């Protein structure tokens, strides 16, 4: 299946102009996210009615993954990724590799380097780059990797969290993919809505503007057998390096209550709803 996503705005920056020249017809996605990726009778997709505001929330379809993106917070809220470990390909990291603006939406709706070029936060992937590094051809793999580096898939994670604890959660996801061949990963940013919440803010390099940073991140891995494993990790600047990912595991039911909506209402197997572990 091939999908061409049209650019729905006029380019205003040099980066956008280059993107428009390179993608005259839009962004060509040969293998967009497939909610039936795990087999017949399993439908892993969800759009809560709270994201019905199309002016604020937009769904961005990319190679092997899609994202529900919040234009107001300029942050990816939920991502879905098809993971096929049987077709996984590893590539050397190019010295020319850079994070770039997503050509699907205006750069004015994205945070770029001016909010990441410091030693406080890492450019954390919501859909992890390794999860979409697969394909029949190397071109398919490289396209997925390149699109995973769009700023619409990047979140501000404290460096130590990203490199230690969250990395260990991603390792668990990769292990499950290796054991099952195919999985679907659903990953999200969580913002504390309490008025007295200990909200996290980040200033740009010039300290002339600030943005709200996610208070936590969560991930669920779904397999063809219907088993789901979920994790919830708060965005904390300092965490003991010996924290095991199992400490951040929780049931799907508990995660639902924390998020305020039911993630799995459309995740069905032929005989039963998705199991909770």
Residue pairs with C-beta under 8 A, 6 or more apart in sequence:
1 30
1 31
1 32
1 34
2 28
2 29
2 30
3 28
3 29
3 30
3 32
3 61
4 25
4 26
4 27
4 28
4 29
5 26
5 27
5 29
5 60
5 61
5 104
6 25
6 26
7 19
7 20
7 23
7 26
7 27
7 103
7 104
8 104
8 105
9 105
9 106
11 17
11 19
11 20
12 106
12 107
12 108
13 101
13 107
15 100
15 101
15 107
16 101
16 103
16 106
16 107
19 100
19 101
19 103
20 103
22 103
23 103
26 104
27 62
27 103
27 104
27 147
29 61
29 62
29 63
29 147
30 63
30 140
30 143
31 63
31 64
31 82
31 135
31 140
31 144
32 61
32 62
32 63
32 64
32 66
33 61
33 62
33 64
33 65
33 66
33 80
33 81
33 82
34 82
35 43
35 44
35 45
35 80
36 42
36 43
36 44
37 44
37 82
37 182
37 184
38 44
38 182
38 183
38 184
38 222
38 223
38 224
39 224
40 270
41 268
41 269
41 270
42 222
42 224
42 226
42 267
42 268
42 269
43 266
43 267
43 268
44 80
44 184
44 186
44 222
44 266
44 267
45 80
45 266
46 78
46 186
46 263
46 264
46 265
46 266
46 267
47 59
47 68
48 261
50 261
51 57
51 68
51 77
55 71
56 70
56 71
56 72
57 68
57 69
57 70
57 71
57 77
58 68
58 69
58 71
58 105
59 66
59 67
59 68
59 69
60 66
60 67
60 69
60 102
60 104
60 105
60 152
62 144
62 147
62 148
62 150
62 153
63 132
63 140
63 143
63 144
63 147
64 81
64 82
64 83
64 131
64 132
64 134
64 135
64 144
65 79
65 80
65 81
65 82
65 127
65 131
65 132
65 144
65 147
65 148
65 153
66 79
66 80
67 76
67 77
67 78
67 79
67 80
67 126
67 127
67 152
67 153
68 76
68 77
68 78
68 79
69 75
69 76
69 77
69 105
69 152
70 76
70 77
71 105
71 109
73 191
73 211
73 212
74 109
74 110
74 111
74 211
75 111
75 155
75 189
75 212
75 214
76 126
76 152
76 153
76 154
76 155
76 189
77 188
77 189
78 186
78 187
78 188
78 189
79 126
79 127
79 153
79 185
79 186
79 187
79 188
80 127
80 184
80 185
80 186
81 127
81 128
81 131
81 132
81 184
81 185
81 186
81 187
82 132
82 182
82 184
83 131
83 132
83 134
83 173
83 177
83 182
83 183
83 184
83 185
84 134
84 181
84 182
85 134
85 174
85 177
85 178
85 180
85 181
85 182
85 183
86 181
86 182
87 134
87 135
87 136
88 133
88 134
89 133
89 134
89 135
89 138
89 141
90 133
91 133
91 138
91 141
91 142
91 145
97 149
98 149
99 112
99 113
99 116
99 123
99 149
99 150
99 151
99 154
100 149
100 150
100 151
101 107
101 110
101 112
101 150
101 151
102 110
102 150
102 151
102 152
102 153
104 152
105 152
110 151
110 152
111 151
111 154
111 156
111 211
112 151
114 204
114 205
114 206
115 156
115 202
115 204
115 205
115 211
116 122
116 123
116 154
116 156
117 205
118 205
119 159
120 158
120 159
120 202
120 237
121 156
121 157
121 158
121 159
121 202
121 213
122 156
122 157
122 158
122 159
122 162
122 163
123 154
123 156
124 154
124 155
124 156
124 157
124 162
124 166
124 217
125 148
125 149
125 153
125 154
125 155
126 153
126 154
126 155
126 187
126 188
126 189
126 217
127 148
127 153
127 185
127 187
128 148
128 170
128 173
128 185
128 187
129 145
129 148
129 149
130 170
130 174
131 170
131 173
131 174
131 177
131 185
132 144
132 145
132 147
132 148
133 141
133 144
133 145
134 140
134 141
134 144
135 141
135 143
135 144
147 153
155 189
155 214
155 217
156 202
156 211
156 213
156 214
156 235
157 166
157 214
157 217
157 235
158 235
158 236
158 237
158 238
160 237
160 238
160 239
160 241
161 233
161 235
161 236
161 237
161 239
164 239
164 241
164 243
165 233
165 239
165 243
165 245
165 248
166 217
166 233
168 243
168 244
168 245
169 219
169 231
169 233
169 245
169 248
170 219
171 245
172 221
172 229
172 231
172 245
173 183
173 185
173 219
173 221
176 183
176 221
176 223
176 229
177 183
177 221
180 223
180 224
180 225
182 223
182 224
183 221
183 222
183 223
184 221
184 222
185 219
185 220
185 221
185 222
186 219
186 220
186 222
186 263
187 217
187 218
187 219
187 220
188 217
188 218
188 219
188 259
189 214
189 216
189 217
190 214
190 215
190 216
190 217
190 218
190 232
190 258
190 259
191 212
191 214
191 215
192 198
192 199
192 215
192 216
197 215
198 215
199 212
199 215
200 212
200 213
200 214
200 215
200 235
201 210
201 211
201 212
201 213
202 210
202 211
202 213
203 209
203 210
204 210
204 211
213 235
214 235
215 234
215 235
216 232
216 233
216 234
216 235
217 232
217 233
217 235
218 230
218 231
218 232
218 233
218 255
218 259
219 230
219 231
220 228
220 229
220 230
220 231
220 252
220 255
220 263
221 228
221 229
221 230
222 228
222 267
222 274
225 269
225 275
226 267
226 269
226 272
226 273
226 274
226 275
227 274
227 275
227 277
228 252
228 264
228 267
228 274
228 275
228 276
228 277
229 249
229 277
230 249
230 250
230 251
230 252
230 255
231 245
231 248
231 249
231 250
232 248
232 250
232 255
232 258
233 248
251 276
251 277
252 263
252 264
252 274
252 276
252 277
253 276
255 263
256 262
256 263
256 264
264 273
264 274
267 273
267 274
268 274
